[in-house]
Amino acid sequence: MLFLRTPLGEERIFALQPPFGGAWNRMHAEPEQPWASPVPAQNLGKFRKDKDRVAQKERDGRQQRDGTSLSQPSTPTPDDATDAATAKISAVMMASGTSDLRSNAATVGSNGLEMEEEMKLPDRQHSNGTVTTPAYRGNDMSVEANSAHKGADHDVPETTPNGARPQPPGTRKGSSPLAPAFMVSAPGKVIVFGEHAVVHGKAAMAAAISLRSYLLVTTLSKSQRTVTLRFPDISLSHTWNIDILPWAAFHSPSKKRKYYDLVTALDPELVEAMQPHLTAVSSDAPPAEQKIQHAAAAAFLYLFLSLGSQQSPPCVYTLRSTIPIGAGLGSSASTCVCISAALLLQSHALAGPHQDQLSEEAEKQLERINRWAFVGELLIHGNPSGVDNTVASGGKAVLFKRADYNKPPSVARLGDFPELPLLLVDTRQAKSTAAEVAKVAHLRTTHPAVAGHILDAIDKVTESAHALIASADFDSNNLAALQHLGELVALNHGLLFSLGVSHPKLEKLRGLVDDADVGWTKLTGAGGGGCAITLLRPTTTSSSSSSSPSPSKFQTLQTRLEAEGFEIYTTTLGGDGVGVLMPAVLTNGSAEVGGEVIDQDKFLRAEGREGVESLVGVVGGGAGGERGEWRFWRP
């Protein structure tokens, strides 16, 4: 509901139906009405009293101008207390950001991207002669809906000869409200099968995990002209002046990229043009920290300059991640996907996501996000494979193969990959991907036949796992099917151990899991430390839907793992990819009108992984399970 007071003192109530999708509409369910309609039937009595009061004020005004005595003040009605209450509720509703989905992602401006035409609704003329202009789509929406001027003793024409609505003398043009904050989230990833073999032209399977990054986009007032990136997990906070960024370089006809372009390499001249604006980023940080912070800032700034314009709205981009950083779990790709999706939403290059979206359209939207996320990965890693950003964009799993490094890799989405319970354990043992890759390369040189057979065997494991999961009769709740998949997990680890890329801590971890008999374990990523994954074993027969080990066994295992200094994450394999929370409002059992508005203060105060997931997590909250307010592109 929107409550507006006219300059004559009249109050109007409007029911707004913004197209935020099912989650918003469920939170603010109203009867099926036009965008802006008069007071509902149950308030008609009050409406008539309001009309009578306005008519009396008009008569008093005419009498005052004519020199006659004024009428006695009217006796307060019982509805006056209601008016005061509704005024308070009005302020809360306006603060909660009740606006349209497309104005929600603030317009970036004339940046060469596809813009959506604003829809303006017809005016309504009321019985007292005033004209109400309903809210319309777009960032320049005026909250003031009545063109009459309080105390004016002259008539104001409804329109000028050219059709425009004039401003009465002494009035100010209504200011544009800020676009409500929104959030974007993307998952991390693990390599399930095929590590190291993939470096030598074999296939690998990677899947999304339910550990995710979350990006909150907050629009500032137009006068601020700054853009800020906050990433507290890596101690990064930096603000740029929008007007002095190198727009001329990025928007020159020979350099400007469209949102649908496929960018496979960075433009050295654009990277060079960006450097002066990165020198001040974390200038006092230690070199190791500064390198990470510079890479994140460079990825953001390159995408912002490529997809935005000098008319971009001033914003704060605040990022929190529940993905361990530097553990080979795709944290940087998850971050780049969030930034890519947010900027594309703000430039109106994305539609949805919504429940009725066609599969082909969802696939196209995800590809746009993925392409620009890859550009961000180029800034961070130099020569990324593209696996991490593909999984973070589309979720589920992918089968990846690069037989010829002079050609693009083959990446096939596995849309039917099941969601499986997973235990992810970080050994906290530092590792070097380059060193582990060099080990295998040396072994292949010194023992080519043996190393070749091991790599071929890993490839066969990956192919077998793919065939099993892709089969029509695969049921993740079936004990025999999961046992078969788990045995392939264990086989893959054994082959990686034979290549010499395991570590004593990884073997200790695997031994503890085997002793507890809760699942099948393998290292994930380069090895030499880092993380391991355990596909959890069902506890009962194949007819059961349970997919978790017995609580006593699992709790005992957790205690033993923690005693070894390992960090434990209970997660899910094969979940959704990038998602949107628009506006950034969740029910969360909050007493706030319409739900809990997620602002920067709340987001930054959330403590650790548990705090972030409890506040905004795709899966979390007081009731647990998946939060219905989040929306995903699901081809």
C-alpha positions in Angstrom: 0.0 0.0 0.0 1.2 3.6 -0.8 -0.2 6.5 1.3 0.1 10.0 -0.3 -1.1 13.3 1.2 -2.2 16.0 -1.3 -1.3 19.7 -0.8 -4.9 20.3 0.3 -4.5 17.8 3.2 -6.3 15.0 1.5 -4.9 11.5 1.9 -5.0 8.9 -0.8 -4.3 5.2 -0.5 -3.0 3.3 -3.5 -2.4 -0.4 -3.9 0.9 -1.1 -5.8 1.5 -4.3 -7.6 5.2 -4.2 -8.5 6.3 -7.2 -10.7 8.9 -8.5 -8.3 7.8 -12.1 -8.9 6.2 -14.6 -6.6 8.3 -14.0 -3.5 7.6 -10.3 -3.2 3.9 -10.8 -4.1 3.5 -13.4 -1.5 5.0 -11.1 1.1 2.8 -8.2 0.1 -0.2 -10.0 -1.2 -3.0 -7.7 -2.3 -6.2 -8.3 -4.3 -5.8 -8.2 -8.1 -5.8 -4.4 -8.9 -4.5 -2.0 -11.5 -1.1 -0.5 -10.8 -2.6 2.5 -9.0 -6.2 2.3 -8.1 -8.4 4.3 -5.7 -9.1 3.2 -2.1 -10.4 -0.4 -1.7 -14.1 -0.9 -1.0 -13.6 -1.5 2.7 -12.3 2.1 3.1 -15.0 3.8 1.1 -16.5 5.3 4.2 -13.3 7.0 5.1 -12.9 8.0 1.5 -16.3 9.8 1.5 -15.4 11.6 4.8 -12.1 12.7 3.3 -13.9 14.0 0.2 -16.3 15.9 2.5 -13.4 17.5 4.4 -11.7 18.5 1.2 -14.9 20.1 -0.1 -15.3 22.0 3.2 -11.7 23.3 2.9 -12.4 24.5 -0.7 -15.5 26.4 0.5 -13.5 27.9 3.4 -10.8 29.0 1.0 -13.4 30.7 -1.3 -15.0 32.5 1.6 -11.6 33.7 2.8 -10.8 35.2 -0.6 -14.2 36.8 -0.8 -13.9 38.4 2.6 -16.6 36.4 4.3 -16.3 34.7 7.6 -14.7 31.3 7.8 -16.6 28.2 8.8 -16.0 26.8 12.2 -13.3 24.1 12.4 -14.8 20.7 11.9 -14.9 18.2 14.8 -12.2 15.6 14.6 -13.4 12.3 13.3 -12.5 8.9 14.6 -10.5 8.4 11.4 -8.0 11.1 12.4 -6.1 8.7 14.6 -6.1 6.2 11.7 -4.6 9.0 9.4 -1.7 9.5 11.8 -1.0 5.8 12.0 -1.1 5.4 8.2 1.4 8.2 7.8 3.8 6.3 10.0 3.2 3.1 8.0 3.7 5.1 4.8 7.2 6.1 5.9 8.1 2.5 6.6 6.8 1.3 3.3 8.7 4.0 1.4 11.9 3.1 3.2 11.4 -0.5 2.4 11.9 0.3 -1.3 8.5 -0.5 -2.9 9.4 0.0 -6.5 9.5 -1.8 -9.8 11.9 -4.6 -10.6 13.5 -2.8 -13.5 14.0 0.5 -11.6 15.3 -1.7 -8.8 18.5 -2.4 -10.8 19.5 1.2 -11.3 19.8 2.4 -14.9 23.4 2.6 -16.0 22.6 5.2 -18.6 23.4 5.6 -22.3 26.1 2.9 -22.4 25.2 1.2 -25.7 23.3 -1.5 -23.8 19.8 -2.6 -24.5 17.4 -0.4 -22.5 13.9 -1.2 -21.7 11.2 1.3 -22.6 9.5 2.9 -19.5 5.8 2.4 -19.2 3.8 5.4 -18.0 0.3 4.9 -16.7 -2.6 7.1 -17.5 -3.5 9.9 -15.1 -6.7 9.8 -12.9 -9.0 12.7 -12.4 -10.8 12.7 -9.1 -14.1 14.1 -8.0 -12.5 17.1 -6.3 -10.8 18.2 -9.6 -7.3 17.2 -8.7 -5.3 15.0 -11.1 -3.3 12.1 -9.7 -0.3 10.9 -11.7 0.4 7.3 -10.8 3.9 6.0 -10.2 5.5 4.7 -13.4 8.4 2.5 -14.3 11.8 4.0 -14.4 14.4 5.7 -12.1 12.8 9.1 -12.4 9.6 8.1 -10.7 8.1 11.0 -8.8 6.6 10.2 -5.4 4.4 13.3 -5.5 1.3 12.3 -7.3 -0.8 15.5 -7.2 -0.1 18.5 -9.3 -2.2 21.0 -7.2 -0.3 23.6 -5.2 -1.2 24.1 -1.5 -2.5 27.6 -0.9 -2.5 28.6 -4.5 -5.2 31.0 -5.4 -4.9 30.5 -9.2 -5.9 27.7 -11.5 -3.1 25.5 -12.9 -3.8 24.0 -16.3 -3.5 20.2 -16.5 -1.2 20.3 -19.4 0.7 22.8 -21.6 0.1 23.0 -25.3 2.9 20.5 -26.0 1.3 18.0 -23.6 3.7 18.4 -20.7 2.4 18.8 -17.2 3.5 22.2 -15.8 5.0 22.8 -12.4 2.8 25.2 -10.3 4.6 28.4 -9.1 6.6 27.9 -5.9 6.8 24.1 -6.2 9.9 21.9 -6.6 10.2 19.0 -9.0 9.9 15.7 -7.1 13.2 14.0 -6.5 14.0 10.6 -7.8 13.9 7.9 -5.1 16.9 5.6 -4.8 16.6 2.2 -6.4 16.1 -0.5 -3.7 19.2 -2.6 -2.8 19.4 -6.0 -4.4 21.7 -9.0 -4.1 23.4 -11.6 -6.3 24.8 -14.9 -5.3 26.9 -17.6 -7.0 28.3 -20.9 -5.8 31.8 -22.3 -5.4 32.9 -25.5 -7.0 34.8 -28.7 -6.5 36.4 -31.0 -9.0 34.6 -34.3 -8.5 36.6 -36.4 -11.0 39.6 -36.0 -13.3 42.1 -33.8 -11.5 45.5 -33.6 -13.2 44.3 -35.8 -16.1 42.5 -32.8 -17.4 45.9 -31.0 -17.7 46.9 -33.7 -20.2 43.9 -33.6 -22.5 41.5 -35.8 -20.5 38.0 -35.0 -19.2 37.2 -33.7 -15.8 33.9 -33.2 -14.0 33.3 -30.2 -11.7 30.2 -29.5 -9.7 28.7 -26.6 -7.7 28.7 -26.6 -4.0 26.3 -24.8 -1.6 29.0 -22.6 -0.2 28.4 -19.2 -2.0 29.5 -15.6 -2.5 26.9 -12.9 -1.9 27.0 -9.4 -3.4 24.8 -6.5 -2.1 24.3 -3.6 -4.4 23.3 -0.3 -2.7 22.4 2.8 -4.7 23.6 6.2 -3.4 22.1 9.6 -4.1 23.0 11.0 -7.6 25.1 13.8 -6.1 27.7 11.5 -4.6 29.2 10.4 -8.0 31.3 7.6 -6.5 31.4 3.8 -6.8 32.7 1.7 -3.9 33.9 -1.9 -3.7 33.9 -3.5 -0.2 35.2 -7.0 0.2 35.9 -7.4 4.0 37.0 -11.1 3.6 40.2 -9.9 1.9 40.3 -6.5 3.8 39.5 -4.6 0.6 37.6 -1.3 0.6 38.1 1.3 -2.1 36.1 4.2 -3.6 36.5 5.7 -7.1 35.2 9.0 -8.5 32.9 7.9 -11.4 33.6 11.1 -13.4 37.4 10.7 -13.6 37.5 7.0 -14.6 38.8 6.3 -18.1 35.5 6.2 -19.9 36.9 7.7 -23.1 39.3 4.7 -23.5 36.7 2.1 -22.8 34.0 3.7 -24.9 36.0 4.6 -28.0 34.4 3.1 -31.1 37.2 0.6 -31.6 37.2 -0.6 -28.0 33.6 -0.5 -26.9 32.2 -4.0 -26.3 28.5 -4.9 -26.3 27.0 -6.9 -23.5 26.5 -9.9 -25.8 30.1 -9.9 -27.1 32.4 -12.9 -26.6 35.6 -11.6 -25.1 38.3 -14.2 -24.9 41.3 -11.9 -24.2 41.9 -8.6 -22.4 42.7 -5.4 -24.3 46.2 -4.3 -23.2 45.4 -0.7 -23.9 42.3 -0.8 -21.7 44.2 -2.6 -18.9 46.9 0.1 -19.1 44.3 2.9 -19.0 42.9 1.4 -15.8 46.3 1.2 -14.0 46.4 4.8 -12.6 43.1 4.1 -10.9 44.4 0.9 -9.2 47.6 2.3 -7.7 45.9 3.7 -4.6 44.1 0.5 -3.9 45.4 -0.9 -0.5 48.6 0.9 -1.0 49.6 0.3 2.7 48.8 -3.5 2.6 51.6 -6.1 2.8 52.6 -7.3 -0.7 50.9 -10.7 -0.5 47.6 -9.1 0.6 47.9 -6.2 -1.9 48.3 -8.7 -4.8 45.0 -10.3 -4.0 43.2 -7.0 -3.4 44.6 -5.5 -6.6 43.4 -8.5 -8.6 39.9 -8.3 -7.2 39.7 -4.5 -7.7 41.0 -4.8 -11.3 38.4 -7.5 -12.2 35.6 -5.3 -10.8 36.8 -2.0 -12.4 37.3 -3.6 -15.8 33.8 -5.0 -15.8 32.3 -1.8 -14.5 34.0 0.3 -17.2 33.0 -2.2 -19.9 29.3 -2.6 -18.9 28.7 0.8 -17.4 29.0 4.5 -18.5 29.8 7.8 -17.0 26.0 8.1 -16.2 26.1 5.0 -14.1 24.4 5.4 -10.7 26.7 5.8 -7.7 26.7 2.5 -5.8 28.3 0.5 -3.1 29.1 -3.1 -4.0 29.6 -5.1 -0.8 30.8 -8.7 -1.1 30.8 -11.5 1.5 31.8 -15.1 0.8 31.3 -18.4 2.6 33.8 -20.1 0.3 37.3 -20.6 1.7 39.7 -18.3 -0.3 42.7 -19.9 -2.0 41.5 -23.4 -1.4 40.8 -24.3 -5.0 37.1 -24.0 -4.6 36.4 -21.3 -7.2 36.0 -18.3 -4.8 37.3 -15.8 -7.4 35.0 -17.2 -10.2 32.0 -17.0 -7.8 32.9 -13.4 -7.1 33.3 -12.5 -10.8 29.9 -14.1 -11.6 28.3 -12.0 -8.9 29.8 -8.8 -10.3 29.0 -9.7 -13.9 25.4 -10.5 -13.1 24.9 -7.4 -11.0 26.3 -5.0 -13.7 24.3 -6.7 -16.4 21.1 -6.4 -14.4 21.8 -2.7 -13.8 22.3 -2.2 -17.5 19.0 -4.0 -18.3 20.9 -6.6 -20.3 19.2 -9.4 -18.3 15.6 -10.3 -17.8 14.3 -12.4 -15.0 14.9 -14.8 -13.6 11.3 -15.9 -13.1 9.4 -19.2 -12.8 7.9 -19.0 -16.3 11.1 -18.2 -18.1 11.7 -20.3 -21.2 14.7 -22.7 -21.0 16.3 -21.1 -24.1 16.0 -17.6 -22.6 17.5 -18.7 -19.3 20.4 -20.4 -21.1 21.1 -17.1 -23.0 21.0 -15.1 -19.9 23.5 -17.4 -18.1 25.8 -17.3 -21.1 26.0 -13.5 -20.9 26.8 -13.7 -17.3 29.4 -16.4 -17.8 31.2 -14.6 -20.7 31.8 -11.5 -18.6 32.7 -13.4 -15.5 35.4 -15.1 -17.6 36.7 -11.6 -18.4 37.0 -11.0 -14.7 38.8 -14.3 -14.3 41.3 -13.2 -16.9 42.2 -10.2 -14.7 42.7 -12.4 -11.7 44.3 -15.6 -13.1 45.7 -14.6 -16.5 44.9 -17.8 -18.3 41.8 -19.4 -16.6 40.3 -22.7 -17.9 36.8 -21.3 -17.8 35.5 -24.3 -15.7 35.1 -22.3 -12.5 33.1 -19.5 -13.9 30.9 -21.9 -16.0 30.0 -23.9 -12.9 29.4 -20.7 -10.8 27.1 -19.3 -13.5 25.0 -22.4 -14.3 25.4 -24.5 -11.2 24.8 -28.3 -11.3 27.9 -29.8 -13.0 30.0 -29.6 -16.2 32.2 -32.0 -18.1 35.3 -30.2 -19.2 37.9 -31.3 -21.8 40.7 -29.4 -23.5 42.5 -31.7 -25.9 44.2 -28.8 -27.8 45.4 -25.8 -25.9 45.3 -23.8 -29.2 41.6 -24.2 -29.3 38.7 -23.4 -26.9 37.9 -26.1 -24.4 34.8 -28.3 -24.7 32.5 -27.6 -21.8 29.2 -29.6 -21.5 26.7 -28.7 -18.9 25.2 -31.6 -16.9 21.8 -30.2 -16.1 20.5 -33.5 -14.6 23.3 -33.8 -12.1 21.7 -34.7 -8.8 22.0 -32.8 -5.5 24.1 -35.0 -3.2 25.1 -34.6 0.4 28.8 -33.7 0.7 31.4 -33.2 3.5 34.0 -30.7 2.5 37.2 -30.7 4.7 40.0 -28.2 4.5 43.2 -29.6 5.8 44.6 -26.0 6.1 47.8 -27.4 4.6 49.3 -24.8 2.2 49.7 -26.1 -1.3 51.1 -25.0 -4.7 49.1 -25.9 -7.8 52.1 -25.3 -10.0 54.3 -27.6 -7.9 51.8 -30.4 -8.0 51.3 -30.1 -11.8 55.1 -30.1 -12.2 55.3 -33.4 -10.3 52.9 -35.1 -12.7 54.7 -33.7 -15.7 58.0 -35.0 -14.4 56.5 -38.4 -13.8 55.1 -38.5 -17.3 58.6 -37.6 -18.7 60.5 -40.2 -16.6 57.9 -43.0 -16.7 55.8 -42.2 -19.7 54.1 -45.6 -20.0 53.2 -45.9 -16.3 52.1 -42.3 -16.0 50.1 -42.5 -19.2 48.2 -45.6 -18.0 47.4 -43.9 -14.7 46.1 -40.8 -16.5 44.1 -43.0 -18.9 42.6 -44.8 -15.9 41.5 -41.5 -14.3 39.9 -40.6 -17.6 38.0 -43.9 -17.5 36.8 -43.2 -14.0 35.4 -39.8 -15.1 33.7 -41.4 -18.1 32.1 -44.1 -15.9 30.8 -41.6 -13.4 29.3 -39.5 -16.2 27.6 -42.5 -17.8 26.2 -43.5 -14.4 24.8 -40.1 -13.5 23.4 -39.5 -17.0 21.6 -42.8 -17.1 17.8 -42.5 -16.9 17.5 -44.9 -14.0 20.1 -43.3 -11.7 18.6 -42.6 -8.3 20.7 -40.8 -5.8 18.5 -42.2 -3.0 19.3 -45.7 -4.1 22.0 -47.3 -2.0 23.4 -49.5 -4.8 23.6 -46.5 -7.2 25.3 -44.3 -4.6 27.6 -47.1 -3.6 28.7 -47.4 -7.3 29.4 -43.7 -7.5 31.2 -43.7 -4.2 33.5 -46.5 -5.3 34.5 -44.4 -8.3 35.3 -41.5 -6.0 37.6 -43.7 -3.9 39.2 -45.1 -7.1 40.0 -41.6 -8.3 41.7 -40.8 -5.1 43.8 -43.9 -5.3 45.0 -43.1 -8.8 45.9 -39.5 -7.7 47.9 -40.9 -4.8 49.8 -43.0 -7.3 50.7 -39.8 -9.2 52.2 -38.5 -5.9 49.9 -35.5 -5.5 48.4 -36.5 -2.1 49.7 -35.4 1.3 50.0 -37.0 4.7 47.2 -34.8 6.0 44.9 -35.8 3.2 45.7 -39.5 3.9 45.0 -38.9 7.6 41.6 -37.4 6.8 40.7 -40.2 4.4 41.6 -42.8 7.1 39.4 -41.1 9.7 36.4 -41.0 7.2 36.9 -44.7 6.3 37.1 -45.6 9.9 33.8 -43.9 10.6 32.3 -45.6 7.5 30.3 -42.5 6.6 31.2 -42.2 2.9 33.9 -42.1 0.2 36.7 -39.6 0.2 39.1 -38.1 -2.4 41.3 -35.0 -2.7 39.8 -32.2 -4.8 41.9 -29.8 -6.9 45.7 -29.9 -7.3 46.3 -31.9 -4.1 49.5 -31.5 -2.0 47.2 -30.3 0.9 44.1 -28.1 0.4 40.7 -29.8 0.5 39.1 -33.2 0.3 35.5 -34.1 -0.4 33.5 -37.0 1.0 30.3 -38.3 -0.7 28.2 -39.2 2.3 26.7 -42.7 2.6 23.0 -43.3 3.2 22.4 -45.0 6.5 19.5 -47.2 5.6 18.2 -49.4 2.7 17.6 -48.3 -0.8 13.9 -47.7 -0.2 14.7 -44.9 2.3 15.0 -41.3 1.3 17.5 -40.6 3.9 20.9 -39.4 2.6 22.9 -38.6 5.7 25.0 -40.8 7.9 23.9 -41.6 11.4 24.2 -38.6 13.8 26.4 -40.5 16.3 28.9 -41.6 13.6 29.0 -38.2 12.0 29.4 -36.3 15.3 32.2 -38.6 16.3 33.9 -38.0 13.0 33.5 -34.2 13.3 35.1 -34.3 16.7 38.1 -36.3 15.5 38.6 -34.0 12.4 38.5 -30.9 14.5 41.0 -32.4 16.8 43.4 -32.7 13.8 42.9 -29.0 13.1 40.8 -29.5 10.0 38.0 -27.1 9.0 34.7 -28.8 8.2 31.9 -27.7 5.9 28.7 -29.7 5.5 27.4 -28.8 2.1 25.6 -30.0 -1.0 26.9 -31.0 -4.4 25.2 -30.0 -7.6 23.0 -27.1 -6.5 21.8 -23.9 -8.3 24.1 -21.4 -10.1 23.8 -17.7 -10.0 20.7 -16.3 -8.2 19.1 -12.9 -7.5 17.3 -11.4 -4.5 15.5 -8.4 -5.8 14.8 -6.4 -3.7 17.1 -7.3 -0.8 14.2 -8.3 1.5 13.7 -11.6 3.3 11.1 -12.7 5.7 13.5 -14.1 8.3 10.8 -14.1 10.9 11.3 -10.3 11.2 8.8 -7.9 12.7 9.7 -5.4 10.0 6.8 -4.4 7.7 7.0 -6.6 4.6 10.1 -8.5 5.8 13.6 -7.7 6.8 15.4 -5.2 4.5 19.1 -6.3 4.1 21.2 -3.2 4.3 25.0 -2.7 4.4 25.2 -2.5 8.2 23.4 -5.8 8.7 25.3 -7.4 6.0 28.7 -6.3 7.3 27.8 -7.2 10.9 27.0 -10.8 10.0 29.7 -12.9 11.8 31.4 -15.5 9.7 30.0 -18.1 7.4 27.1 -19.0 9.7 26.1 -15.3 10.2 26.1 -14.6 6.5 24.1 -17.7 5.6 21.6 -17.1 8.5 21.0 -13.6 7.3 20.9 -13.9 3.5 21.8 -17.5 2.6 20.1 -19.2 -0.3 19.6 -22.0 2.1 19.1 -20.9 5.7 17.1 -18.7 7.9 15.0 -19.6 10.9 12.9 -22.3 9.1 15.9 -23.8 7.2 15.6 -25.1 3.7 15.7 -23.0 0.5 14.5 -19.4 0.8 11.7 -18.8 -1.7 12.7 -15.1 -2.2 15.8 -16.1 -4.2 15.3 -16.6 -7.9 17.6 -18.6 -10.3 18.0 -19.0 -14.0 17.2 -22.7 -14.5 17.5 -23.8 -18.2 
